[in-house]
Amino acid sequence: MFLRCVVLIGLWCGVVAASVAAPAATPPVPLLWKVTQGQHTLYLLGSFHLLKPQDYPLSPEVDAAFADAEQLVLELSGDELSSPALGQAMLAAAQLPAGDSLQQQLKPATWNALKAYAQANNLPLESLQHLEPWLVATSISVQEMTRQGLDPQLGLDLHFINLAKQAGKPVSGLERGQQQIDMLDGMSPTEQEQYLAETLDDAGNTGASETERLHSAWRAGDVPTLRDGLAADMKREYPALYQRINVQRNDAWLPKLEARLRGPGDDDTLVVVGALHLLGSDGVVEKLRAKGYDVQRICAACKQESL
């Protein structure tokens, strides 16, 4: 469950490559909201950081929001996402102290499950011994999701970065990559153990079907499934981490989003963040409404529902 939460909540520590056009398909129902204040419009789009070719093209509403916006805002800036330094920093943060090993960090059952996974997948176990469990779990999770046809190269972040480059629109970030890495690296030993054990269990059991269910919910713009299932599960299973990854980041982003609504000029902005950042009482949409902003969902294909 953890990495699937991350994919929707949105810690992006992945592969950067060109977005690829896909065969014609029914566009995903967008998780898209619009906030208007004075001369400014802020579009909020919930992303899934790994997608399939058939998830493109996007809906006309999303295309129209991008066309209307003079600026694009992501969790991380385009320059940082494209920098090899991001992956290098992630690897550096996950290094265990000299004399320590991954095996020493894990319960025997988790270590044995990792050995079995490594053998079945031709993964050199010795190369993992110097890494903290959170990075090993993240790598396995992304590998498993990629096997299911979800591609980090096709995520919405990279898609819009490429469109923005073609259109000459500036791309900025709400935070720095090191902040995202610190949140993962700041997991307690218990959380890291749970994360890796759960990842290995998913790889051998229900992970594929659950990932497909969540991807389908994202494609359907299904707020209740994402909000009441995935978000509630993470809040219950990882309460401290949920606060750090979701609530605290949402609170830190609010002043930056409000500045775009109340600043000088008349530029409009498209903001693309992990979908769960927008949903529920802890989400950006409800937090903006609580401050008095009129926030409306843009979705011709769906009924208006509460968040």
N, C-alpha and C positions, 0 to 999 in steps of 0.2 A: 504493500500500500504506500510506503513512504515515497519511493521515487515517482510513482504515479501522482502523488500529491505535489511533489516538486515540479513535475512537468506542467501542472495546471496552476500552481501557486507561482512558480516561475523563478527558480534559480537557474540561471543560464551559464553553465560551464561546459560548453560543448564544442562541436566541430563547426567551423565557419567555411562555407562554400557557396557557390552560386545557387540561387533558387531556380527550379526547373519547371518549365511549363508542362501542363498535364493534359491528357485527353479530356474532352468535354464531359462533364458530369453534373449531377444536380449539386448546386453550390451548398455549402454548409449554411445552416440557419445562424446568422451572426449573433454573438453575444456583444451587442453594440448599443451604447447609450450616448445621449447628446445632452450637453449642459450649455446653456446660453446665458451670458452675463454682459450687458451693454453691447459693445461691438465685437465681443469675442465668443467663439463657439469652441467647446472642448468635446471631442469625440473620444469615448472610452471603449476599447475593443479588447475582449478577453481572448487570450491566445492559448494554443496547445503547442508546446515547443518542438514536438516531433510530429510530423504529418505524413500523409501518403500522397502520391501523385494525383489520385482521384479527388483529393480535397480541393483541388483547383479546377476551374477558376473560382474565386470567391464571389460572394453575392453582389449584386449591383449596388446595394446600400453601402457595403464596405468600400467598393470602388469609388462611389460618390463622396464618401467621407474623406478618403485620401485625396481625391481631386480638389475638394473644397479647402483642405488644410494647407496652410503655408509651411507648417513645420511638423516634423515627426519626432515623437518622444518614446523611447523604449526604456526598459529597466536599465540597460547598459548602452552607452553610446556605440555608434557604428564603428568608430575607430578602435574602441577597446575590444569589441567583439571580434574584429579582424586581426587583432594583435596576437602573435604567438606567446607574448608575455603572459597572457591570461592563463593558458594551459600550464606554462612553466611555474607560475605562482601557485596554481592549484597543486601541482606535484610537489613543490617545495613545502607547502603547508602540511602535506600529509606524511612527511617523512617521520618515522619513529626515531627516538633517541638512540644513539649508538649503544649496542649491547642489548637492545630490546628487539622483539620480533612480533610479527602478526600472530603467530601461534600462541605466544604468551598473553596476548590481549584477549583471546577468545576462550570460551568454554569448550571442553572437549567435543561436545556434540556439534557445535558450530564449526569447529576446525575440521572434524570428520566430514561434515556436509560440504565444506569448501574443497577438501581434497577430492571428494567424489565428483563434484562439479568440474574441477580442474581437469581431472582425468578424462571425463566424458567429453570435454570441450577442447582438449589439447592445449590447456592453459598452463604455462610453466609456473608451478606453485612457488618455486624459489624466488621468482622475480617479484612476488607480492609480499615477501616476508618483511621488507623494510617499510611497508605502507600501513597507515592507519586504516581501521575497518571501514570508515565512511567512504573513502575513495575506492576501495575494492568493491564495496556494495554499489556505489554509483556506477562504476564501470560495468559491472555485471548487469545491472538494471538496464542501462542504455543498450548494451549488447542484446539482451533479451527482447527489448522493445523493437530494436532494429530488425531482428529476426521475424517479428510479427508484421513487418512492412512499414513501420514508422521510422521516418528518416529525419535526423537532426538538421540535415541540409535543406529540408523542405519546410522548416518551421516558419511561422509568420514573421518573426524578427528579421530573418534573412530576406524573406520575400519583400518586405517593405523597405529594407535598407537598399536593395537593388532598385526598386521603383523610385525611391527618393534620390538616388544617385542619377538615374536617368532624367528625372524631372528637375534636378538642381535644388532640391529641398534640403534644408539642414536637418541633421539627425543628432539628437542629444539624449543623455541618459538621466534617469532619476537617481542613480546611485553608481558606485564604483564596483568593479569586479572583486576587489579585495574584500569589500563588505560582504558580498555573497559567499566568498570562500571562508571568511571568518565565521559565518553562521554555521556552515557545515563542520568546519574544524573545531568549533566551539561545542559540538555535541558532547555530552557526558559519555564516559566509557559504557555505561548501561545503555544509553541511546544508540551508540555505535554498534554494540553487540546485537541489540534488537533489530536494528536496521539491516545488518548483514544476514542475520539468521532468517529474517522475514524475506529478504531478497532471494536467498537460496531456496527457501521453501516455495516461494512463488514460481521460481524458475522450474521447479520439478512438479508443480501442481496446478494451481488455478490462476497463475499470473497472466497467462495469455488471454483467457476468457474475461478476466476482470479489466485488463487493459483495453480490450476491444469494447467492452461495455462503456467504459469511460470515454473512449474516443468517439463512440457512437453518440453518447450523450452530448459531447461537445459539438459534433456535427449537427445534431438536432436542436442545438441551442436550448438544451433541457436544463433550465436553472434548478428545478427541484432535485433532480438526481445528483447534480454536482454539489449543490449546497447541502442537502440533507443527508447525502451518502458520504461522498469523499471528504468534504470539509469537516463534517461532524465526526467522521472516523479519525481523522488526524488530530482534531481537537481533543478527542477522548484518549487516543493511544499515545500521543506525543504532546501533552499540554504545554510544557515549557517551550519546546521547539516551535509549536504552532504560534505561540506568542511572539517569538523572535522572528520567524520567517514570514508570518502573515500580518499580525496585528501591529507590531512595532514598525514594520516597514510601511504599512498603509498610513499610519499616523505621521511618519516622517515625510511621506509623499504629499500629504494634503496641502501644506503651505506652498509647495512648489506648483501644484496644480491650481490652487487659488490665485497664485501670482500671475498665471497665464490668463486667468479669467478677468483679473482686475488691473492688469498692467496697461501701459500706454500702447497706442496703435490699435490696429484692428485685425491682427493675425489670428487665424484659427489653427488649432492643433489637433492632430490625431495621436492619441496615447495608446500604445499596445503593450499590455502587461499580462502576466499569467492570469487565467480566467478566475481563479478563486480569489484573487485580490479585489475583484469587483462584486462578489456575491455575499449575501447574508448580512447580518448586523455588524460584523467586523469589516465588511467590504467598503471600498472607496465610494461606491454609489450611495449607500445608505449614510455614510459619513458626510458626504456632500449635501444630501437632502437634510440631514440634521442641522447643517449650518444655514439652511434656508434657500439653497439653490434648487431650481426646477430641473430635475433630471428625468429624461424620457427615454424609454427603450425604442430603438429603431429596428423594427422587425415586422415586415409585411406578412411574413409566413407564419407568425405565431401569435397566440393570444397574450395579452398583457397579464403578467403575473407579478405577485409581490416578490421581493428579493429576500 
